Each structure stands twice: as structure tokens, then as C-alpha cells.
């Protein structure tokens, strides 16, 4: 087993060198070391899925994107999502408390309104946040427990669509980090929804970045994987009027993306 692991690590390192040779951004040292630590204790093996901008940057290798350090690819936050029931059904736990792991990186837990429920950690000497999320299948978006990870999570509507059928990926950092990310076509459509949700709220500054990420992915997918893009769009549109309203309003702000999605279904 040790020999097989060494062989896999060597092959992964070779592939990462190739990606670096193509000038992929990969993960910065701070983010990469933290994600590597989370992977080591089993976060991604036990159902965790990278979401948000950190996942978006992993699509460099998945789709051959050319990203630059602009507002579409920079972030101080790491978001990890998982299904509550899956986390319970696994009957397994991370190798070390995530509070201890995050504490080693100078992160401290942020108290929530639900006593004893911790789903967010903030770096003591910086603005970085780590948040754990889970899909909400109820009217409210409350706090749920992720048993396998030993943390709580903020439940959100529409998240079940995003993290269904995640794909394995290697993040570009050192010898590579094995993670799981959403399917890129689902990520793109979900960003349309999130952009509309944030547009008139306290996070409206992020709404522009959400839409830009969606536009970039839609442009790539419409050329490279039009059937996947069309299927993801139809799936979301069939989930109810509220979904259609949010997607429609974002596409009104992005007519080029609307056209590309329409053409991908032909």
C-alpha cells in the first residue's frame, strides 16, 4: 500500500509540474497548505466538496482555462459543502478534529446564533474565512450537523443542485491535492442563481464576481461541452418558478451568456 501511494504521489507530482509549466495559477501557499491539511484528515474522502472561488480556480486544469489574478479568481474564503444525510450515513469521521486543524493555521471559531453550533472559522490576523455549508431541503436555512466532519454547517437553498455528482480533481499545489469539486456546468448555472440572490443584499459586491465566473464558464462550456451545459440549464429550470426567476434575471444582465445557453441546446 505504501508503494502504491508513493507511485500515485509521483504521478500526481508529474502532472502538477506539467500544469505549472503551462503557467496555471494553482493555489497560493496559504490556501494550498490549508486545503492539503483538510484533505489529509479526510475531509474530501468523507463527502466534502470545494465550492466557491477556490473550486473555480481548480477548473483551470479541468477545462483549460486561462485565469489571471483578477476579481474573478481571487478570494480570502474557503467554502466546503457536504450533504447532511451522507455525512451521517458514512459512519466514519475525520482523523483529527477540524477545530484543531484550523487552529494550527491561526483560525478561530466564530460563534453562531445556535449555541454549540460552529460552521465558520476566521483567521486571527487576516480576513480569511472558512465556511461549511450543506443543502437546505426545508423552508428555512438553519444550521445542520455534518457528522463525518465533526462540524456544523449553514444550510442553503439551491446547494443540492450544485454539489450533486461532484467530480474528483487535483489542485495545483506542491505534489497536488486530491479534492472534489462541483461539475463545471452546474457551477456555472448555480453562479447565476447566487448572483441574483446577492444582488440586493449585503454581499452584492460579490454578485458581480459570481456573474463573471458564470459567464467565463458558460463561454468555455458552450464551445467544449454544449450538451452538458444545456442539460444542467434545463435541470435547473425544471426545479420551479423561483429557480427560473433567479436564472432569468441574471441572464438579462448577461445577454451573451443567454444566447450561448440557448444555442447549446440546439
C-alpha positions as CSV (number, residue, x, y, z in Angstrom):
1,X,0.0,0.0,0.0
2,X,2.8,2.4,0.8
3,X,4.5,1.6,-2.5
4,X,1.2,2.2,-4.4
5,X,0.8,5.5,-2.6
6,X,4.3,6.6,-3.4
7,X,3.7,5.8,-7.1
8,X,0.4,7.7,-7.1
9,X,2.1,10.7,-5.5
10,X,4.9,10.6,-8.0
11,X,2.5,10.5,-10.9
12,X,0.4,13.3,-9.4
13,X,3.6,15.4,-8.9
14,X,4.5,14.9,-12.6
15,X,1.1,16.1,-13.7
16,X,1.2,19.1,-11.5
17,X,4.6,20.0,-12.9
18,X,3.1,19.9,-16.4
19,X,0.3,22.3,-15.2
20,X,2.8,24.7,-13.7
21,X,4.7,24.5,-16.9
22,X,1.6,25.8,-18.7
23,X,1.5,28.7,-16.2
24,X,-1.6,27.6,-14.3
25,X,-2.2,29.8,-11.2
26,X,-3.0,26.9,-8.9
27,X,-3.4,27.6,-5.2
28,X,-1.4,30.1,-3.3
29,X,0.7,28.9,-0.4
30,X,-1.7,29.8,2.3
31,X,-4.7,28.3,0.7
32,X,-2.9,25.3,-0.6
33,X,-1.3,24.4,2.7
34,X,-4.7,24.6,4.4
35,X,-6.6,22.6,1.8
36,X,-3.8,20.0,1.9
37,X,-4.3,19.7,5.7
38,X,-8.0,19.3,5.3
39,X,-7.5,16.6,2.6
40,X,-5.0,14.7,4.8
41,X,-7.5,14.3,7.7
42,X,-10.2,13.0,5.2
43,X,-12.5,16.0,4.5
44,X,-12.9,15.2,0.8
45,X,-12.9,11.5,1.3
46,X,-15.8,11.9,3.6
47,X,-18.1,13.8,1.3
48,X,-16.6,17.3,1.4
49,X,-16.8,19.3,-1.8
50,X,-14.9,22.5,-2.5
51,X,-17.2,25.2,-3.7
52,X,-16.8,29.0,-4.4
53,X,-13.8,30.7,-6.0
54,X,-11.3,28.1,-4.7
55,X,-13.2,25.4,-6.7
56,X,-13.5,27.8,-9.7
57,X,-9.7,28.0,-9.8
58,X,-9.4,24.2,-10.0
59,X,-11.3,24.4,-13.3
60,X,-8.1,25.6,-14.9
61,X,-7.0,22.0,-15.2
62,X,-10.5,20.6,-15.9
63,X,-11.3,23.0,-18.7
64,X,-8.0,24.5,-19.8
65,X,-9.0,27.9,-18.5
66,X,-6.5,30.8,-18.5
67,X,-7.1,32.7,-15.3
68,X,-5.3,35.8,-14.0
69,X,-5.2,37.3,-10.6
70,X,-8.2,39.5,-11.2
71,X,-11.5,39.7,-9.4
72,X,-12.9,36.5,-10.9
73,X,-10.2,34.3,-9.3
74,X,-9.2,35.9,-6.1
75,X,-10.7,35.2,-2.7
76,X,-9.9,35.1,1.0
77,X,-12.5,32.5,1.7
78,X,-12.7,28.7,1.5
79,X,-16.1,27.1,1.3
80,X,-16.7,23.4,1.8
81,X,-20.1,21.8,1.3
82,X,-21.5,18.3,2.0
83,X,-24.8,16.5,2.4
84,X,-26.1,16.2,6.0
85,X,-27.5,12.7,5.5
86,X,-24.5,11.4,3.6
87,X,-22.2,12.7,6.3
88,X,-24.3,10.7,8.9
89,X,-24.6,7.5,6.8
90,X,-20.9,7.2,6.2
91,X,-20.4,6.2,9.8
92,X,-16.8,7.5,9.7
93,X,-15.1,10.6,10.9
94,X,-12.1,12.8,10.1
95,X,-8.7,11.7,11.5
96,X,-8.3,14.9,13.6
97,X,-10.7,17.5,14.9
98,X,-11.1,20.2,12.3
99,X,-11.1,22.8,15.1
100,X,-7.6,21.6,15.9
101,X,-6.5,21.5,12.2
102,X,-7.8,25.1,11.7
103,X,-6.3,26.2,15.0
104,X,-2.9,25.2,13.7
105,X,-3.4,27.8,10.9
106,X,-4.4,30.5,13.3
107,X,-8.2,30.2,12.6
108,X,-10.6,30.6,15.5
109,X,-14.3,29.6,15.5
110,X,-17.0,32.3,15.0
111,X,-19.9,31.8,17.4
112,X,-23.3,31.3,15.8
113,X,-26.8,32.1,17.0
114,X,-27.3,28.4,17.7
115,X,-25.3,27.7,20.8
116,X,-22.7,25.0,20.3
117,X,-23.1,25.0,16.5
118,X,-19.9,26.2,14.8
119,X,-19.8,26.4,11.0
120,X,-17.4,29.3,10.3
121,X,-13.8,30.0,11.3
122,X,-11.9,33.3,10.8
123,X,-8.2,33.8,10.7
124,X,-6.9,35.7,13.7
125,X,-4.6,38.0,11.8
126,X,-6.4,38.3,8.5
127,X,-9.6,38.4,6.6
128,X,-9.7,34.8,5.6
129,X,-12.8,32.8,6.3
130,X,-13.6,29.0,6.2
131,X,-17.2,28.1,6.0
132,X,-19.0,24.7,6.0
133,X,-22.3,24.5,4.0
134,X,-25.0,22.0,3.4
135,X,-28.1,21.9,1.2
136,X,-31.4,23.0,2.8
137,X,-34.4,20.9,2.0
138,X,-36.7,22.9,4.3
139,X,-38.3,26.3,4.1
140,X,-35.7,27.8,6.5
141,X,-31.9,27.9,6.1
142,X,-30.8,26.8,9.5
143,X,-27.7,25.2,11.0
144,X,-27.2,21.5,10.4
145,X,-24.6,19.0,11.6
146,X,-22.1,17.2,9.3
147,X,-21.3,14.2,11.5
148,X,-18.4,12.8,9.4
149,X,-16.6,16.1,9.5
150,X,-17.4,16.9,13.1
151,X,-18.7,20.4,12.4
152,X,-21.9,22.2,11.8
153,X,-22.9,23.8,8.5
154,X,-25.1,26.6,7.2
155,X,-27.8,25.2,5.1
156,X,-28.6,26.9,1.8
157,X,-31.3,26.5,-0.8
158,X,-30.1,25.6,-4.3
159,X,-26.9,24.0,-2.9
160,X,-28.2,20.4,-3.5
161,X,-28.1,21.2,-7.2
162,X,-24.5,22.4,-7.1
163,X,-22.9,19.5,-5.2
164,X,-24.8,16.6,-6.8
165,X,-22.5,14.3,-8.7
166,X,-19.2,16.1,-7.8
167,X,-16.1,15.2,-9.7
168,X,-12.5,14.4,-8.5
169,X,-9.8,16.9,-9.3
170,X,-6.2,17.7,-8.4
171,X,-5.5,21.1,-7.1
172,X,-2.2,22.6,-8.2
173,X,-0.1,22.9,-5.0
174,X,3.2,21.1,-4.3
175,X,2.7,17.5,-5.4
176,X,-1.0,18.1,-6.0
177,X,-4.0,17.8,-3.7
178,X,-6.8,15.4,-4.4
179,X,-10.1,17.2,-3.9
180,X,-13.7,17.1,-5.1
181,X,-15.4,20.0,-6.9
182,X,-18.9,20.5,-8.5
183,X,-19.4,19.7,-12.1
184,X,-18.4,22.9,-14.0
185,X,-21.8,23.2,-15.8
186,X,-23.6,23.0,-12.5
187,X,-21.2,25.5,-11.0
188,X,-21.9,28.0,-13.9
189,X,-25.7,27.8,-13.6
190,X,-25.6,27.9,-9.8
191,X,-23.5,31.1,-10.0
192,X,-26.3,32.7,-12.0
193,X,-28.7,31.9,-9.1
194,X,-26.2,33.1,-6.4
195,X,-25.5,36.3,-8.3
196,X,-29.2,37.2,-8.3
197,X,-29.5,36.2,-4.6
198,X,-26.7,38.5,-3.6
199,X,-27.5,41.4,-6.0
200,X,-29.6,43.4,-3.5
201,X,-28.2,42.1,-0.2
202,X,-25.1,42.8,2.0
203,X,-23.0,40.6,-0.4
204,X,-24.0,42.5,-3.5
205,X,-20.3,43.3,-4.2
206,X,-19.8,39.6,-4.8
207,X,-22.7,39.4,-7.2
208,X,-20.6,40.8,-10.0
209,X,-17.8,38.3,-9.4
210,X,-20.4,35.5,-9.4
211,X,-21.8,36.6,-12.7
212,X,-18.3,37.0,-14.2
213,X,-17.4,33.4,-13.2
214,X,-20.6,32.1,-14.7
215,X,-20.0,34.0,-17.9
216,X,-16.5,32.6,-18.3
217,X,-17.5,29.0,-17.7
218,X,-20.5,29.3,-19.9
219,X,-18.4,30.6,-22.8
220,X,-16.0,27.7,-22.4
221,X,-18.7,25.0,-21.9
222,X,-20.8,26.3,-24.8
223,X,-17.8,25.6,-27.1
224,X,-16.4,22.5,-25.4
225,X,-19.3,20.7,-23.7
226,X,-22.6,22.2,-25.1
227,X,-24.7,19.1,-24.2
228,X,-23.6,19.2,-20.6
229,X,-24.3,22.9,-20.3
230,X,-27.7,22.5,-21.9
231,X,-28.6,19.6,-19.6
232,X,-27.6,21.5,-16.5
233,X,-29.6,24.5,-17.5
234,X,-32.7,22.5,-18.3
235,X,-32.4,20.7,-15.0
236,X,-32.3,23.9,-13.0
237,X,-35.1,25.5,-15.0
238,X,-37.4,22.5,-14.2
239,X,-36.9,22.9,-10.4
240,X,-39.6,25.6,-10.0
241,X,-40.6,29.2,-10.8
242,X,-38.2,30.6,-8.2
243,X,-35.3,29.0,-9.9
244,X,-36.4,30.3,-13.3
245,X,-36.8,33.8,-11.9
246,X,-33.3,34.0,-10.5
247,X,-31.7,32.5,-13.5
248,X,-33.7,34.7,-15.8
249,X,-32.8,37.9,-14.0
250,X,-29.1,37.1,-14.2
251,X,-29.3,36.2,-17.9
252,X,-31.0,39.5,-18.5
253,X,-27.8,41.1,-17.2
254,X,-25.7,38.8,-19.4
255,X,-27.3,38.6,-22.9
256,X,-24.2,36.9,-24.3
257,X,-24.5,34.0,-21.8
258,X,-28.2,33.7,-22.5
259,X,-27.5,33.4,-26.2
260,X,-24.8,30.8,-25.7
261,X,-27.0,28.7,-23.4
262,X,-29.8,28.8,-26.0
263,X,-27.5,27.8,-28.8
264,X,-26.1,24.9,-26.7
265,X,-29.5,23.2,-26.6
266,X,-29.9,23.1,-30.4
